[in-house]
Amino acid sequence: MIFNSLEYIAFFVIAVGGYFLFPQRFRNRWLLAASLYFYMSWSAPFILLILYSTTIDYFVALRLDATEKQSTRRALLLVSLVTNFGALFLFKYYNFFVDSWGALVGGTRAGWNPPLLHLVLPLGISFYTFEAISYTLDVYWRRFPAERSYPRLLLFIMFFPKLIAGPIERAGHLIPQFDRRTEFDYLRARDGLAQILWGMFKKVVIADRLAIYVDAVYNNPQHHVGSTLLLATLFFSFQVYCDFSGYSDIAIGTARILGIDLLRNFRRPYFATSFTDFWARWHISLSTWFRDYLYVPLGGNRRGEWRRDFNVFMVFLVSGIWHGANWTFVWWGLFHGVLVSAENIGRRYVRRVRPGFALPRPVRVGGTFAMIVLTWVLFRANSLADARHVYAQIFFNFDASRFFVNASNIVYGVVGILVLVAGESLTERGLYPRIWTPELRPVRWGAYVGLVTLILMIGVFTGGEFIYFQF
C-alpha cells in the first residue's frame, strides 16, 4: 500500500488508533505487527530477507558487545557486512555488474559468461540495509550498546513510516524512543497531520501532475527539441523533490503523531547557495550516513585538502551507485562529486586571493539551482545515450518554435510549484512558526482548506509509486 491511497488511510487510522488504545507495554508489539503487515502487503516473501539479515545482525551485535578481542570483533563485523551488502548486491547490482563486465572485457570472448538473475528488487532494501549496517558499525565502534531485545531491533529496522524510503534512521536515535512513555498529544497530532497534508499535496498535486509531462517527454526524448526537454528537466527537478520529500513528510508526520521523532530528511534544497549547501539540505539522512560511515573512515578532512577532495569524490561516486544499478546514476554521482570538489578548490583559491569575497545571494542560489537542474538529466534519463541526446538538444537545438504543449498539466504543475515556492519561502525566511499563533488561526485553517481543495481538484490519484521505491 502506498501513502497516497485509501488503503493506507484505513491502515493509518487502525495503526494509530490501536497504538493509543493499547496499554503502554503492548504498544511496541502493536507497532511491530503493523509494520510486518505493512511490508507484507507489498510482497510477503521478502519479509524473510529482512528477518534473515536482522537475525544475523542481532547475534553479531551481542557477540561484539561481549568480546574485546579485536580479531574476533573484525571477523564478526565482516559477517554482518557480507550478509547485508551481499543481499544488496545480489538483488540490486548483480545483473548490472555482469552486464558491465561483459561489455568491458567482451563477454564470452573472455571465457566468463555468468547467467543473469531474474530477481525482483525487494522494496526498501537500500534503506533498511544501510540502517542495519549503521547499527552493527555503531556497536562495533562502541557508540551504541547491542540491543538485547530482538523484537525491538526488528522494530527499528521495520518501523513502517520510514521502512520503504526513509529517512535512514540510526539505532541510537530511534530505539530509545520505543521505550519512552507516550500519551496522545494534541499539538503533536496537529503538527503531524499538517505535515502529512503538506506531503500529500507535494505528491499528488505537484509530483504526480508533473510526472505526466515529464514521462511523455523523457520516454521519447528523440521526438523532442531542447526547449521541451529543458522544461521537462525543470519539471522533473520539482517532481523528484516533491515526490521524495513528500514521502518523508508523510513518514515523519505519521511518526510524530505516534510520539516518535524521525530524522529530518530535507531542508528546502533549492534555496541552497552552493553544491555543498545543497547536499546539507537534500536527503540529509543519507548524506550524514555517508559522512559518518564512509567519509570519516576514509580520513575525512584530517589528511590534507587534496585527500579531503578525493574522499568527497568517492562519497559521491558511491552515492550514485547507491541510487541505482545504471550507469546514468554512476555519472550523476560523479557529476556531483566534480561539482562539490571544484567548488571546494575554488573556495580555497578565492580565500587566498580575495578574502571575504562572495557573490550576491540571489546569484549563488540561482547558479546552484541551474546546475542542479542540469544534473537531473542523468538521474531521469533511461540511458546514457538518452542523456547525451537531451544535453545536445538543450545546448545546440533549443528551437522554441517546436515546443511541446500539454496545456492543462503545464498550468496545473506551475500552480503547484508556485504554492510550493511560496510555502518554502516563508519557512526559509523564518516566518512559518508565526502561523501557529492564535491570531492567525483563520489563516492557518484557510491554508488547510486551500491545500485540500487543490488536492481534490487537480491532484492525480492514479499516479505511480514514489520514485525512491526503486532504490
Buried (B, 14 or more C-beta within 10 A) or exposed (E): BBBBEEEBEEBBEEBBEBBBEBEEEEBBEBBBBBBBBBBEEBEEEBBEBBBEBBBBBBBBBBBBBEEEEEEEBEEBBEBBBEBBEEBBBEBBBBBBEBBBBBEEEEBEEEEEEEEEEEEEBBBBBBBBBBBBBBBBBBBBEEBBBBBEBEEBBBBBBBBBBBBBBBBBBBBEBBBEBBEEEBEEEEEBBBBBBBBBBBBBBBBBBBBBBBBBBBBBBBEEBEEBBBBBBBBBBBBBBBBBBBBBBBBBBBBBBBBBBBBBEBBEBBBBBBBBBBBBBBBBBBBBBBBBBBBBBBBEEBEBBEEEEEBBBBBBBBBBBBBBBBBBBBBBBBBBBBBBBEBBBEBBEEEEEEEEEEEEEEEEEEEBBEBBBEBBBBBBBBBBBEEBEBBBBBBEBBEEBBEEEEBBEEEEBBEBBBBBBEBBBEBBEBEBEEEEEEBEEEEEEEEBEEBEEEBBEBBEEBBBEEBEBBBBBBB
